């Protein structure tokens, strides 16, 4: 298992102008199919990454 990175590491990463690639439409659709909301269930966003999937 990888170690968690301190927030300062990510701040420096983005300050250097680096970014992750955008999430593709096909990826969003796959997630939508596999993790579609269902009545009575909840979801928790733990605040990882760029929040593209959380949107």
C-alpha positions in Angstrom: 0.0 0.0 0.0 1.3 3.5 -0.9 1.7 6.1 1.8 -0.6 9.1 1.8 1.1 12.3 0.5 1.0 15.5 2.6 -1.1 18.3 1.2 2.0 20.4 0.6 3.2 17.8 -2.0 0.0 18.3 -4.0 0.1 22.1 -3.5 3.6 22.1 -5.0 2.5 19.7 -7.8 -0.2 22.1 -9.0 1.9 25.2 -8.3 4.4 23.8 -10.9 1.6 23.9 -13.5 1.1 20.1 -13.6 -2.3 18.6 -13.8 -3.9 15.2 -14.3 -5.5 14.4 -17.6 -9.2 15.2 -17.9 -11.7 12.5 -17.3 -13.0 11.1 -20.6 -16.8 10.9 -21.3 -16.4 7.1 -21.6 -15.0 7.0 -18.1 -17.8 9.2 -16.7 -20.4 7.0 -18.4 -18.9 3.8 -17.1 -18.9 5.2 -13.5 -22.5 6.3 -14.0 -23.5 2.8 -15.0 -21.6 1.0 -12.3 -22.3 3.4 -9.4 -25.7 4.7 -10.3 -27.6 6.1 -7.3 -30.1 3.7 -5.8 -33.0 4.6 -3.4 -32.0 4.2 0.2 -28.2 4.2 -0.4 -25.7 6.9 0.5 -22.3 7.9 -1.0 -19.3 9.5 0.7 -16.7 11.6 -1.2 -13.5 11.4 0.8 -12.0 14.3 -1.0 -9.3 12.6 -3.1 -8.1 13.8 -6.5 -9.6 16.5 -8.6 -13.3 15.7 -7.9 -14.0 15.0 -11.5 -15.9 11.8 -10.6 -17.6 13.4 -7.6 -19.2 16.0 -9.8 
